[in-house]
């Protein structure tokens, strides 16, 4: 069952579209299915050490972003915690990798960050995805869907009721992607 669709939260200056998904009722949004020429996507948790930071910075740069701004989001601070995953695309028949979070592979296809904050007096965490980046050469490989599935699975284990994202209306491909993985536009939250 999909969350109810309400009005779009729209900022007339920046064209921000806020979307959300009900974590428990998200249903099945498979990352990809093996076979039919679809590569397998392996998801690894990232420990935000130097190796993960440099690889994530390379993914950001390949997407045309300044790595410094992206890396600033990596930092957990009082009141918030950042979780992250990387995606490696491998071909069918290749063996699973043996990477550890502290030693991620050099060929990351994409990264996702999940920001966890628990405002004072609230029991369940408030979660949002500040960044989902997939290298241009790896787009449409299933990497983005697999990364979102990993983040939503983690959100469910944390006991979150919903996850939000913000994107821009001038990026119709991004809005379509988020709709495709189950997110729906929502009105402003109080």
N, C-alpha and C positions, 0 to 999 in steps of 0.2 A: 504494500500500500504506500503510495507516495504522499508526502506531506501536502496539506492544502496549499493551493496557490493563492497568494494575496497580491496586493498591489506591489509594484516594483519600487524599491527605495532608490530614488534618483536624485543625484546632486547635479543641478543645472550647470555648475561651473566645470566640474570634472567629468560628469557623465558616469558616476559610479553606480553600478548595479550590485546590490547585495543579494546573495542567494544562500539558501540553507537546505540542509537535508536532516530529516529525523533519523538519528543513528540507529535506533532499534527497529524502525519500520522501513529501513532502506531497501530491503529485499535483495535480490541477487542482481548484481551488476558485475558480471564476470570481467576480469581483466583481459583475458584473451583465452582462446581455446587452442591447444596444440593441434598441429596438422594443418592441412590446406595451405601450407606455405607460411603460416603465421609463426614468427619467431617466438621463442619462449622468453619470458621476462623474469629475471631473478631479482628479488627485492632483498636488500640488505639494510639493516639499521646502521645509521652513521653515528659514531662517537665523534663529537666535535673537536677532535685534535687537529694538529697541523695538516696531516694527510687529507682528512675529510674536508677541511677548509679549502685547501688548494684545489682539490678536485671539484668541489662545488663552485668555486670561483671560476674554474675553467668552463663549467657548464653555463654559468651566468654570462661569461664573456662570449661564448658561442651563440647565445641568444641575444646579443647586442646590449647587454646591461653592464653597468659599471660594477665590477666585482665587489668594490668596497661597500657600496650601499647594500648589496645583497648580503654580504658577510655580517653587516651590522645586525641583521635579524637573527643570526645564529645564537646570540648571547642570551642565556637565561639570566634573569635578574630577579630581585625580590618581587614576589607576587606573580611571576610568570615563569614558565618552563618551556623550552623549545625541544621538540622531538623531531628527528629527521631520518629519512630513508633515501637510498639511492637505487636506481634501476640499472641492471646490466642486461642487454639484449644478447641472447645467444641463439645459435641455430639449432634446429631440431636434431636430436641425436648427440649433441655435445653433452659431456658430463656436467653435472652441477659444479659450481665453483666452490672453493673452500676459503672464502674470504672472511675476515673477521671485521667487526665494526671499527676496530682500531687500525685495520690494514685494508681499506677499501680498494677495489680494483681501479686501475687507471682509466678504463674505458667506460665511465659512467655515462649512460644515455640520458639520465635525468635525475632530478632531486625534488623532494617535497619536504616542506616544513609544516609542522603542526604546532600551533601556539596554544599552550594551556595556561589559563589564568583562573583563579578562584577568588572572586571578589569577597571582601570581608562579609561574614554573615551568611554566605551561600554555601550549600553543601556540595552540589555537583559542579564540576569544572565547566568553564566556558571555553569552548575550543573554536579556533579558526585556522584556516590555511592561508598564511601570508604569502607563500610562494610555492608554485609548482612550475618547474622549468624542465623542458625536454629539448635536447639539442635538435636543431633543425633536421639533421640527417637521420634522427631516430623518431621523428614524429610519425604518427599513424602506425607505430610498431606495437602498440599496446602498452608501452612504458608508462604513459600518463595514467591510463586506467588502472594499471597495476599499482602505481604509487598511491593513487587515491584510495584504492581498496585497502592497502596497508595502513594508511592513516585512519580510515574509518574503522577498521578492525581494532586499532589501538584505542581510538576514541570510545568504542563500545566497551573495551576492557577497563577503561578509566571510569566508566559509569556516566559518560556524557549523554545528554538527551538530544543534542543537535550540534552540528558543525556548520559554521558559516564561511563564506568566501566573499571577497569583493573583487569585481572586475570592472572593466570600463565598457560602456556601450559602443565605443568606437572599435572594439575588438569582437566582432560578431562570431568569429571562430571560437574564441574563448567562451562566450556565452553559450554557444551551441555545445561545446565540449562539456561544460558543467551541467547543462540540461541532460545531456546524454548519459551522464553517470548518476543522475537522480536528483541533482540540486534544482531547486525551484526559487524564483524570485520571491522576496518577502518584503513586507513593509518595514518602516523604521521600528527598531526595538526601543522600548522605553528605557 
